[in-house]
Amino acid sequence: MKKRKTQLWFASIIYFILSFPCFADPKVIHVLVALCDNKYQKIAPVPRAIGNGQDPKNNLYWGAAYGFKTYFAKQKEWQVVQINRPRSGKILEEIIYKHQDKDVYLIAQAYNGKYINDTVDDFIDYSAGKKAKAFKLDNKTVIAGGSADLVVYIGHDSLMEWSWKKYLPDSWRWNTLSKEQQEKQKSRYAAVFACKSQQYFTPPLSRLGITPLILTLHRMAPEAYSVHAMINSWLNGESKADIRLKVASAYSQYQKLSKPALHIFTTEYSQ
C-alpha cells in the first residue's frame, strides 16, 4: 500500500512538472506571402517599384511601408530570431520571429510573385496538415507547415483567375479528408487575406476540417496591419467576433474609413 502511494505521488509530481508551459510545444504561426507582381499576376498594376515580385526588399506585401516584413519590424512584441534566404527560387526570403511574452514562433515566407500558384498550393497543403516543415534555430527546432497551429495566406487571390480546372466538380478538384482527419484538424486555423477569399477558398479549405479564422467578402488590400491585429487577438484567446472586429478596425484605421470594415471580413466559410 505504501509503495503504491509513493508511485502515485511520483506520478503526480511528473504530471505537475510537465504541465508547465516550458515543457509544452510552442504555438506556431506560418505566414505565406505571395509577393505582388505586375508581370506574372493578373492584377491592377501598381507602381513598378513595389510591383516587382522578384524584389522582396521593396515589394508592396513585404518590404513596403505596410508590407509584412517592414510592419512587423516595428512591432515590439515580435523579435526576429533568424532571417534565411533559401537557394530555391520559389521562396526569396523567410523570417523566423519569437514572441517576447508568449511561447509562440512565427514563420513568414516571401514567395517569388511568379510562383503564386505554388504559394496557394503550399498554403492549402499546410492547411490539410501535409508537408510539415522543420526550421532549425540555434537551440531549437520549430515545426511549421502542416503542423502549424495557424496558417495564413497573404496576396492576390489567384483562384479568381480563369482555369480549365474550374469546370471540374469541386470533389475532383480538391482533396477531401476523412471525417476522422477533419475532426483532428478543428484545433488548427486558417486565414486568407486576399480579395473575396471566402468565395474562392471555401471549396478547398472546408474539406479539410481546419477552422476558418479570417476570410474576406470583397476586394481589399492585404496589408500587414490587419494580419497583426488578427494574430494578437487570436493569441489573447479572444472570440471570433472580437477577432473580426479587431481586424476590421485596424483595416479601417489604415484605410481611413469612418467605421470598422465589418462588411469586408468574415470568420466562416460560405454555405
C-alpha positions in Angstrom: 0.0 0.0 0.0 2.8 2.4 0.9 4.6 1.5 -2.3 1.5 2.3 -4.3 1.1 5.7 -2.6 4.7 6.5 -3.4 4.2 5.7 -7.1 1.1 7.8 -7.2 3.0 10.7 -5.5 5.8 10.5 -8.1 3.2 10.3 -11.0 1.5 13.4 -9.7 4.8 15.3 -9.4 5.8 14.3 -13.0 2.4 15.4 -14.3 2.6 18.7 -12.5 6.1 19.4 -13.9 5.1 18.5 -17.5 2.0 20.8 -17.3 4.3 23.8 -17.2 4.3 25.8 -20.4 8.1 25.4 -20.8 7.5 21.7 -21.4 4.7 22.2 -23.9 5.1 22.6 -27.6 5.1 26.2 -28.6 2.4 27.6 -30.8 3.5 28.1 -34.4 2.1 30.5 -37.0 3.1 30.1 -40.6 2.5 33.0 -43.0 2.9 32.7 -46.7 3.2 35.9 -48.7 2.8 35.9 -52.5 4.8 38.9 -53.5 2.8 41.4 -55.6 3.8 41.0 -59.2 2.7 43.2 -62.2 4.2 40.9 -64.7 3.1 37.4 -63.6 -0.2 38.1 -61.8 -3.4 39.4 -63.3 -3.8 42.4 -61.0 -4.5 46.1 -61.4 -0.9 47.3 -62.0 0.8 49.1 -59.1 3.9 51.3 -59.3 6.8 49.4 -60.7 9.0 49.8 -57.6 6.5 47.9 -55.4 5.1 45.6 -58.0 8.3 43.5 -58.8 7.6 40.1 -57.5 11.3 39.2 -57.6 12.3 42.1 -55.3 11.1 41.4 -51.7 13.0 44.4 -50.4 10.6 46.9 -52.0 7.6 44.8 -52.6 4.1 46.0 -51.7 3.4 43.0 -49.5 6.8 42.5 -47.9 9.2 45.4 -47.9 6.9 48.4 -48.5 5.6 50.5 -45.6 2.7 48.2 -44.8 4.3 45.0 -46.1 4.7 42.1 -43.7 8.5 42.5 -43.0 8.5 46.2 -42.6 5.4 46.4 -40.5 6.3 43.5 -38.1 9.8 45.0 -37.7 8.1 47.9 -35.8 6.0 45.6 -33.5 8.0 45.3 -30.2 6.3 42.0 -29.2 7.9 40.2 -32.2 11.6 39.6 -32.1 13.5 38.4 -35.2 15.3 35.2 -34.4 16.6 34.3 -37.9 16.5 35.5 -41.5 17.0 33.0 -44.3 17.4 33.4 -48.0 16.7 30.0 -49.4 18.6 28.9 -52.5 15.4 27.8 -54.1 13.9 30.5 -56.4 10.4 29.9 -55.1 10.9 31.4 -51.7 13.1 34.6 -51.7 13.3 35.3 -48.0 11.9 33.8 -44.8 11.9 35.3 -41.3 11.5 33.5 -38.0 10.1 35.5 -35.2 9.7 34.7 -31.5 7.0 36.4 -29.4 8.6 38.4 -26.5 6.0 37.3 -23.9 4.5 34.1 -25.2 5.9 30.7 -26.3 5.0 31.4 -29.9 7.0 31.3 -33.1 6.0 32.9 -36.4 7.5 31.8 -39.7 6.9 34.3 -42.6 7.9 33.4 -46.1 8.1 35.8 -49.1 7.3 33.8 -52.3 8.5 34.9 -55.7 5.4 36.5 -57.3 6.0 34.4 -60.4 5.1 31.3 -58.3 1.9 32.5 -56.8 0.1 29.3 -57.7 2.7 27.3 -55.8 2.2 29.6 -52.9 -1.5 28.9 -52.8 -0.9 25.1 -53.3 1.5 25.1 -50.3 -1.0 27.1 -48.2 -3.7 24.5 -49.0 -1.4 21.6 -48.3 -0.3 23.1 -45.0 -4.0 23.7 -44.1 -4.6 20.0 -44.8 -1.9 19.1 -42.3 0.5 18.0 -45.0 4.2 18.9 -45.5 5.3 19.6 -42.0 8.4 21.8 -42.2 11.3 21.9 -39.7 13.1 25.2 -39.1 16.4 24.8 -37.1 17.4 27.5 -34.8 20.5 27.6 -32.6 19.0 25.6 -29.8 15.6 24.6 -31.0 13.7 23.1 -34.0 10.3 24.7 -34.8 7.9 22.6 -36.8 5.6 24.6 -39.1 3.9 23.9 -42.5 1.3 21.2 -42.0 2.0 21.2 -38.2 1.4 25.0 -37.7 -1.4 26.0 -35.4 -2.4 28.9 -37.7 -1.7 29.1 -41.4 -2.0 32.5 -43.2 -2.0 33.4 -46.9 -1.4 37.0 -48.0 -1.5 38.2 -51.6 -3.5 38.2 -54.8 -6.4 35.7 -55.0 -5.2 33.7 -57.9 -8.1 31.3 -57.5 -10.2 34.1 -59.0 -8.4 33.7 -62.4 -9.7 31.6 -65.3 -8.6 28.0 -65.2 -9.9 24.9 -67.0 -9.9 23.3 -63.6 -12.9 25.5 -62.7 -15.1 23.3 -64.9 -14.4 20.2 -62.8 -16.6 19.3 -59.9 -15.2 20.5 -56.6 -14.9 16.9 -55.4 -12.5 16.2 -58.3 -10.6 19.5 -58.0 -9.9 19.5 -54.3 -8.9 16.8 -51.8 -11.3 15.8 -49.0 -10.0 14.5 -45.7 -11.8 11.7 -43.9 -14.2 12.6 -41.0 -11.6 11.4 -38.5 -8.9 13.5 -40.1 -11.2 16.5 -40.2 -12.0 16.2 -36.6 -8.3 16.3 -35.7 -7.9 19.4 -37.7 -10.5 21.5 -35.9 -8.0 22.8 -33.4 -5.9 24.3 -36.3 -6.8 27.7 -38.0 -6.5 29.2 -41.5 -6.8 32.8 -42.7 -6.7 34.3 -46.1 -6.0 38.0 -46.7 -6.9 38.3 -50.4 -9.8 39.6 -52.4 -13.1 37.7 -51.9 -11.3 34.8 -50.3 -14.4 33.4 -48.6 -15.9 32.6 -52.1 -12.8 31.2 -53.6 -11.0 29.4 -50.7 -14.1 27.9 -49.1 -14.2 24.9 -51.6 -10.6 23.7 -50.8 -10.4 24.6 -47.1 -13.9 23.5 -46.0 -13.0 19.9 -47.0 -10.0 19.8 -44.6 -11.6 20.3 -41.2 -9.4 23.3 -40.5 -11.2 26.2 -38.7 -11.5 29.5 -40.6 -10.3 32.5 -38.6 -10.5 35.3 -41.1 -11.7 35.3 -44.7 -12.8 38.3 -46.9 -16.0 39.1 -48.7 -14.9 41.9 -51.0 -11.8 43.3 -52.7 -9.3 44.5 -50.2 -5.7 45.5 -49.6 -3.9 42.5 -47.9 -1.5 44.5 -45.8 0.1 43.6 -42.6 -1.8 45.7 -40.1 -4.9 43.5 -40.4 -2.8 40.4 -40.1 -1.1 41.7 -37.0 -4.5 42.6 -35.4 -5.8 39.1 -36.1 -2.7 37.3 -34.7 -2.7 39.4 -31.5 -6.4 38.9 -30.9 -6.1 35.1 -31.6 -3.1 34.7 -29.2 -5.1 36.5 -26.5 -7.8 33.8 -26.8 -10.5 36.3 -27.9 -13.7 35.1 -29.6 -14.1 35.0 -33.3 -16.4 38.0 -33.2 -13.8 40.0 -31.3 -11.1 39.0 -33.7 -13.2 40.1 -36.7 -13.8 43.4 -35.0 -10.1 44.0 -34.3 -9.2 43.1 -37.9 -11.9 45.3 -39.3 -11.0 48.2 -37.0 -7.3 48.0 -38.0 -8.2 47.9 -41.7 -10.4 51.0 -41.3 -7.8 52.9 -39.4 -5.2 52.5 -42.1 -7.6 52.8 -45.0 -9.1 55.9 -43.4 -12.6 54.6 -43.3 -15.2 56.1 -41.0 -16.2 52.9 -39.2 -14.9 49.3 -38.8 -14.9 47.5 -42.1 -17.0 44.6 -40.9 -18.5 44.2 -44.3 -15.1 43.0 -45.7 -14.3 40.3 -43.1 -15.9 37.1 -42.0 -14.9 34.2 -39.7 -16.8 31.5 -41.5 -16.9 29.5 -44.8 -19.6 30.3 -47.3 -22.6 27.9 -47.2 
